[in-house]
Amino acid sequence: MKGPANYAIPNRIKYDTPDRPNKPANLLTKHGLCAVVGTLGLPGTTQNQYPLRHIIEVAVDEAKRLYAAGVRNIMVQNVNDVPMKIEIGPETVANMTAVAYAVRNALPDDCIMGVSVLRDNGNALVSVASAVEADFIRPKCYVGSIVGIDGLHSGIINDVLEMRYKLKCNVQIWPDIHDRSSMPLGGVTLLDAVQQAITAGLADAFSLAGKNFQESIEMVDMVKSALPDSYVFLGGGANPGNLQTVYDHYDGIYVASCLKDTGNMTGKLDDEKLKVFMDAYRNLK
C-alpha cells in the first residue's frame, strides 16, 4: 500500500475552465458535513406522482432550509427513483439537470454542491455536474464490480474520466468504496479498491459505510492506518448521538436519514430533527 498501484496516473490535470465566482478554495475541511436533498420520484420512474415543477420546488425548499440551518455542503440525489436502474435514461439526465440547476441557483456561491445520479452512470454524473457547476460527484460503483438488488454493476471510472476530459470539467470525484447496499466481486479487498480509486481513478475523497456502525468504524480505521492522508466520509449511519465518535475516526459525513420525517432517506426534511442534529454538530469538541 505504500507505493503507487499499477497504471496509476501520476499527474492530475486541471482543465482551463473558470470556476464559478466565490467557489470555496477548499472543498474538504475538518468536520466535513454534507446533507442530502433527495428528490421526489422523477418523471419516467415508477414512483413519480408529481410534475417536475413541484419536484423542483420541494428540492429548492429543502436546500434553502438546510443552508439556513448552517449546512454548507449539499448533494442532490434522486433517492426516490426506485427500483433503481442500471442504465439511466435521457429523461433522468434531463430531470436531474433541471432540479440540480434550480438548487444551485437558489444557494449562495459559498455553498458546496454535489450530484449523485442513481444507480450509476459516469456520463450522466459528469454531464449533470458540468451543466449546473456542481463541485463534486458521488459515484456508487467507481472501481471494480459489485452485485446489488438490481444486478451486476461495473465500475464507471473510464466514463467519468473521459467525460470530464470531453467537457473540460474539473468536478471532484468522491466515490463510495464497497457500498454497503451491494457486495464487491472478484476478491478485491477494501484497501485495494481504495488505492485503485485514488491512484487510477483520481478520487479526491471517498465514502465508507459498513452494514452497521461498528463495521463502519472498523473499515475506516483499517484504511486510515494504511492511508492516513486520505479524506474519508462516513457514507451513512451518522446521527446526533454518535457524531463525536464519527469525527474521531472520519473526516466528514453524509447525513440524510436522521433528518427525515420517516427516519429513512426517502422521506421529507424534518425541521425539528434538523435543529437537533445541527445543535449536536455545533457542540462537537
N, C-alpha and C positions, 0 to 999 in steps of 0.2 A: 504493500500500500504506500510505501514511501516514494517510489518512483512513478513516472507517468505511465499510463496504460498504453498498450499498443494502439497505434493510429490516433494518438492524442493530437489535438490541434494546438500548436504551440503559441499562436498569437490570436488575440481576439480583435477582430476588425470592427471599428466604429464607422458606420456609414456617414457620409457627408450630408446628413439630413438634419435640419434645425429642430431642436426640441421646442415644445410649447413654452410660452413665456411663464416664468415663475415656477417651473417644474423643480421640485426638491432635488438638490445635488446628490443626496444620498437616500436611496430608497430603503436601505436595510440598516435599521438603527436598533439600539438596545431596547429591549422590551417591545419588540415589534408587535403590532396588533392590526389584523386585517379582518374586517367584518364582511359577511357575505350578504349581498342583495340577491335573493332568489326570485327569479321571475315567475309569474303565474304561467300555466301551461300555454305555450306559444301556438299561434295558428298553424295548423297542419299536424299537430300531435293529438293523441287520443284524449288527453286531459284538458284540451283547450275549451274554455267556456266563455271567454270574453274577447272583444275586438282588441286589436293591437293598441289602439289609443288608450284604452283603460289599463292595459298591462303596463304601458309606459308610465302612465300617471301614478300607478301604485309603486313602481320601481323608483321613480324620481322622489316620491314622498318618503319612502324608506331611506333612501340615500341621504336626503336632507336631514332627517331625524337622527341618523347615525352621526353625521357630521356635527350637528348641533350638540350632540351628547359628548363630543370630543374625539370621535374616531377620525383618523387622518389617513386611513388606507381602506379602500372599499373595492370589493370584487363583485362583478355581475356574473351570475351563473344561472343557467336555465334548469334549475333543480326539479321543476315540476314536469319536465318533458319525459315522462315515464310511460311505458318502458323505454329505456334509453336505446338509441340506435348505434350500431357500429359505424354505419355510413350516414353522415349528416348531409341532408339535402339543401339545395339552394334557398328554400323557404326559411330554414332555420338560420342560415347565414344572414339573410336579409332582415329577418325579425330581430336577431340578436344585435345586429349593427344599429338598427333603429333605436332599440332600447338603450344600448350602451352609449350611443351618441347623445341621447337625451340626458342620461345620467351624468355624463362627462360635462355637458354644458351647464347642468344645474349645480355642479360642485365648483368651489374655488380652485384655482390652479395649484394651490399648495396641497391639495388632496391627491394622494397617490391612488391610481385606479388600475384594476386588472380585469381580465376577462377569462372565463372558463366556459368552453362550449362542450357540453356532454353529448355523446360519451367521449369521443376524442376524434379530432381531425386537425392535423397540423396546418393545412391550407386555410381552413376556416378560422382557427385560432389567430393566426398571424394576420389574415386579411381583416378580420373584425378589429383587432388591436390597432392595426395601422390606420384604418379608416377613422377611428374615434380617438386617436392619440392616447391609447392606453399605455401604461408604464410596464406592465408585465402580463404574461400569460401563465396559466397553470395547467399543463398537460397532465392527464391522469395516468397514461401509459406512454412514457417518453422513450425508454430504452428497454430492450428485451421483449418478452411476450408474457401475457397474462391471460387467465381464463376467468370470466365472470359470469353473472347470471344470464347475460345476453350472448355468451360465446367467447370466441378467441379474439384477442386484440394483439396486434403487433406494434412495436414502438414506432413513434412518428418523428423520430429525430431527423431523418432526411427531409421530410416535408417541411418541418419547422424551419430548419436552417436554410433550405433552398428558397422558401417563400420569403424569409427575412431578406435574403440577398436580392430576390426579384423586386421587392418593394422598397429596398434600401431602408428597412425598418429596424431601429435599434431597441425594440422592445426586449425587456429582460425575460428570462426563462426560469420559472420557479416550479419545476415538476414535482409530482408525487413519486416516491420510490416505494415499490412493493405496497401499493394502495391497499388499504385494509378491506375494501369491498371485493377484492379479487385474490387470485393465487398466482404467484410467479411460476413460470415454466422453465424447464431446461437446467435446473440446478444452479442458477445464477444466485450467488449469495448477496445479501444486502449490501455489504461493503463493495463488492464488485459492481453492482448496479449503480451505487452512488458515484464510484470513481468513473464509470463509463459516462454517466450523465454530466459530470463536471469536465472531464478531460476531452471527450469526443463530442459531447452534446452542448458544451459551453454554458451549462446551467449556472446561474448566478446565486441561486439558493435552491433549497428543495424541502419537501414536506415528508415527515414520517409519522405514521399512526398505526398502532397495533390493534388487535381485536379488543383489547381493554387497556385501561390506563397504565397498569403495571407493565404490560408488554411495550407500550409506547416509551416508557422511561428506559427500559432495558435496551430498546433499539437505538435511542438517541445516545445513550451512554457508550454503546459499542462504537457507533460511528464517530462520536466526538473524541474518543480515545485514539482513533486512527487518524482522524482529520480534524484536529482541534480548531482550525481556522475557518471551517465551513460554517455557513449560516443555515440553521435548521429551524423550520416551522413545525409546530405540532399541528397535524392535519385534521384533528378532530378530538373532542373529548374534554376541552377546557370548560371550566365553569367558575363562578365566583369563589367556590370553596377550595379549589386546587390551584389557583393562579400562582401563588408563591412557589409551590413545588414545581409547577410547569416551568417558570422562569429560572429556577435553579438549574435546570437542565437544558431547556430550549432557548433559542434566541428570539423567536417570535411565535405567534399563534394565529390560526384562523378560528373565528368564532361565528357560529350560526345557530345551532340547535337550542342552546341555552338562552337565546334571546327571543325565541319564537313562542307564540301563544300555545302551540301544540306540543312543544318540547322536542320537536324534530325540525330539520332544516327546510322542510316543505311548507311550514306554517307561516303566519304573519308576524311581523315585528311587534313585540310587546314592550311598551314604553316603561313599565314598572320593572320588568326583567332587565331591560337595558340600563336603567338607572342603578339597579343593584350591582350589575356587572361593572359598570364604569366606576362606581364608588370603590369597589374592591380593587380595580385596576389602579386607581389613583393612590390607594393606600399601600401599594407594593413597597417593600423595603428596598 
